[in-house]
Amino acid sequence: MKPPNNRLRRRAAYALLWVYKHGPSQVMWAFGARCQHTPTCSEYGAECISRFGWWPGFWMTLARFLRCRPGGTMGCDPPPETKPQVPLWQPWRYGDWTGRGMKHACKPVEKRPEA
């Protein structure tokens, strides 16, 4: 039997993010717990998985979910531009567990002058 290909793994990861966004996230929103980051955690996860693949993207997203809590980090936290170089046996090092990587801020949207 062949192992599942990357496309199937990515689709499964996107499906899990969709379930989170439309299930537990909505319940937490109803009780006042909101994502403290821009972009939201599910958008961040989808972007990381699309850029770096399902395995590094999973660890990056897990670290972000765990930072998005009361007392955790907040503010602008875009996905990294490049994949961190980590050893195969230390996949948890893909994630930014402390929020130290939030050095760069989101760029404000410039308004175009009306003609």
N, C-alpha and C positions, 0 to 999 in steps of 0.2 A: 504494500500500500504506500502511495506517495505521500510525503508530508504536505500540508497545505502551503500554497504559495503565498508570497507577500501580499498580493492583492486581496486574498481572502482574509489574511490577518488584519490588514488595514481596514477592510470593511467591517470586521468584527469590532475593532477598536472604535471606529466611528459609530457603530451601533450602540456600544456601551456608553459613549459620550452622549448620544441622543437620548438614551434611556435616563441617564443622570440629569440631563438638562430638562427633560419633560416629566420627571418623576421626583426623586428626592430633592432636587434643587427647587422645584415649585413648592414642595411641602415646607422646606426651610424658609423660603421667601414668605410664605403665609404666616410663619411664626416670627418674622422679623429678622431672620439671619440672611444677609445679602452678601454677594461677592464683593470683596473690598478692593478688587483690582480692576484695572483696565488693560487689556480686554478681559472678559469674563473667563472663568476657569475652563469652561467647556470650549470656548473659542480658542483659548491658549492651547489646550490639548489637541484640538483638531489641527491647528497650525503646526505644532511640534511633530505630530505624526505624519503630516503631509510633507514636511521638510526633511525629517531625519529618519523616518521609518517607524514601525510600530514599537520596537524594543526600546530604543533611546527615548522616543516620544512618550512611552508609558512611564518611564522613570521621571522624566521632566514634569509630566502632568501630575503624577503622584506627589512629587515634592511640592508643586504649586497648590494642590488641593489641601495638603497638610499645613501650608503656610497661611491659607485663607481661612482664618478662624479668629475668634475674639482674642486679642493680644498678639496676633500674628502680624505679618506685613500688610501694607495697604498702599494703594496708589498705582501709578503707571508701571506695568511689568510686562513689556512685550516679549515674545519668544526670542531666544537667542538667534543671532544671525548665523553662527557656525556651530557645528556639533563639537562638544568637548571631546578631546582625545583621552579616552580612559581605557585601562586594561579590560580585557574580556571578562575577567573574573570579578570585576568591581562595577557592575552596571549601575548601582545606586549613585555613583559619582556623576552620572549624567545630570541628575537633578540638582537644583539650587535649593538646598534645604533651609538655609538661613536668610535668604533674601539679599545676600551681598552682591548678587549680580544685577540688582536694580539700579545700577549707577547711572545708566542713560535714561533720560526721561522721554516720554512721548512728545513728539513734536506737535505744537499746536497747528491746527488747520488754518491756513491763511485764506482770508476772504478775498475774492477777486472783486475789483471795482466794477460797479454797475455801469454799463455803457449807455 
